[in-house]
């Protein structure tokens, strides 16, 4: 774990600090790009990984983020019904423009533009969870309550 963070990881650490969160971003030697990679890197279960998946509203073009448990898939029909609009998985350029991060390192905070956020209710069953922190090698630990507080996300059933 490195004491000096990359620019993207530092941006996440600063966002956490500005939100009054004590979470500490760490950069790991191995990849945390997938939920399985992240779980192996930090030594937790896959369901404790809070993966940020960005969707695009097909009509409005708005960015919608679902922060899902690493073991769950997002039911796009359920998401469509929640937001009253069909959605599609966002492409890499859309994700970078709206969040400021590349796929594989999208953090739940520190976004370049406003993003509507939904949090998988299954994460609430975990005592602690881990999320990406701006790069495919950076993560931070928090409680599910802290995740909801820092994102202002709505807790929902997503699968």
QUIFENRA-V654820 format. One record per residue. N is the residue number from 0. RES is the residue in one letter. SS is DSSP state (a for helix, b for strand, c for the rest). Layout:
BEGIN
n->N res->RES ss->SS
n->N res->RES ss->SS
END
This chain:
BEGIN
n->0 res->X ss->c
n->1 res->X ss->c
n->2 res->X ss->c
n->3 res->X ss->c
n->4 res->X ss->c
n->5 res->X ss->c
n->6 res->X ss->a
n->7 res->X ss->a
n->8 res->X ss->a
n->9 res->X ss->a
n->10 res->X ss->a
n->11 res->X ss->a
n->12 res->X ss->a
n->13 res->X ss->a
n->14 res->X ss->a
n->15 res->X ss->a
n->16 res->X ss->a
n->17 res->X ss->a
n->18 res->X ss->c
n->19 res->X ss->c
n->20 res->X ss->c
n->21 res->X ss->c
n->22 res->X ss->c
n->23 res->X ss->c
n->24 res->X ss->c
n->25 res->X ss->b
n->26 res->X ss->b
n->27 res->X ss->c
n->28 res->X ss->c
n->29 res->X ss->c
n->30 res->X ss->c
n->31 res->X ss->c
n->32 res->X ss->c
n->33 res->X ss->c
n->34 res->X ss->a
n->35 res->X ss->a
n->36 res->X ss->a
n->37 res->X ss->a
n->38 res->X ss->a
n->39 res->X ss->a
n->40 res->X ss->a
n->41 res->X ss->a
n->42 res->X ss->c
n->43 res->X ss->c
n->44 res->X ss->c
n->45 res->X ss->a
n->46 res->X ss->a
n->47 res->X ss->a
n->48 res->X ss->b
n->49 res->X ss->b
n->50 res->X ss->b
n->51 res->X ss->b
n->52 res->X ss->b
n->53 res->X ss->b
n->54 res->X ss->b
n->55 res->X ss->b
n->56 res->X ss->b
n->57 res->X ss->c
n->58 res->X ss->c
n->59 res->X ss->c
n->60 res->X ss->c
n->61 res->X ss->c
n->62 res->X ss->b
n->63 res->X ss->b
n->64 res->X ss->b
n->65 res->X ss->b
n->66 res->X ss->b
n->67 res->X ss->b
n->68 res->X ss->b
n->69 res->X ss->c
n->70 res->X ss->c
n->71 res->X ss->c
n->72 res->X ss->c
n->73 res->X ss->c
n->74 res->X ss->c
n->75 res->X ss->a
n->76 res->X ss->a
n->77 res->X ss->a
n->78 res->X ss->a
n->79 res->X ss->a
n->80 res->X ss->a
n->81 res->X ss->a
n->82 res->X ss->a
n->83 res->X ss->c
n->84 res->X ss->c
n->85 res->X ss->c
n->86 res->X ss->b
n->87 res->X ss->b
n->88 res->X ss->b
n->89 res->X ss->c
n->90 res->X ss->c
n->91 res->X ss->a
n->92 res->X ss->a
n->93 res->X ss->a
n->94 res->X ss->a
n->95 res->X ss->a
n->96 res->X ss->a
n->97 res->X ss->a
n->98 res->X ss->a
n->99 res->X ss->c
n->100 res->X ss->c
n->101 res->X ss->c
n->102 res->X ss->c
n->103 res->X ss->c
n->104 res->X ss->c
n->105 res->X ss->c
n->106 res->X ss->c
n->107 res->X ss->c
n->108 res->X ss->c
n->109 res->X ss->c
n->110 res->X ss->c
n->111 res->X ss->c
n->112 res->X ss->c
n->113 res->X ss->c
n->114 res->X ss->c
n->115 res->X ss->b
n->116 res->X ss->b
n->117 res->X ss->b
n->118 res->X ss->b
n->119 res->X ss->b
n->120 res->X ss->a
n->121 res->X ss->a
n->122 res->X ss->a
n->123 res->X ss->a
n->124 res->X ss->a
n->125 res->X ss->c
n->126 res->X ss->c
n->127 res->X ss->c
n->128 res->X ss->b
n->129 res->X ss->b
n->130 res->X ss->b
n->131 res->X ss->b
n->132 res->X ss->c
n->133 res->X ss->c
n->134 res->X ss->c
n->135 res->X ss->c
n->136 res->X ss->c
n->137 res->X ss->b
n->138 res->X ss->b
n->139 res->X ss->b
n->140 res->X ss->b
n->141 res->X ss->b
n->142 res->X ss->c
n->143 res->X ss->a
n->144 res->X ss->a
n->145 res->X ss->a
n->146 res->X ss->a
n->147 res->X ss->a
n->148 res->X ss->a
n->149 res->X ss->a
n->150 res->X ss->a
n->151 res->X ss->c
n->152 res->X ss->c
n->153 res->X ss->b
n->154 res->X ss->b
n->155 res->X ss->b
n->156 res->X ss->c
n->157 res->X ss->c
n->158 res->X ss->c
END
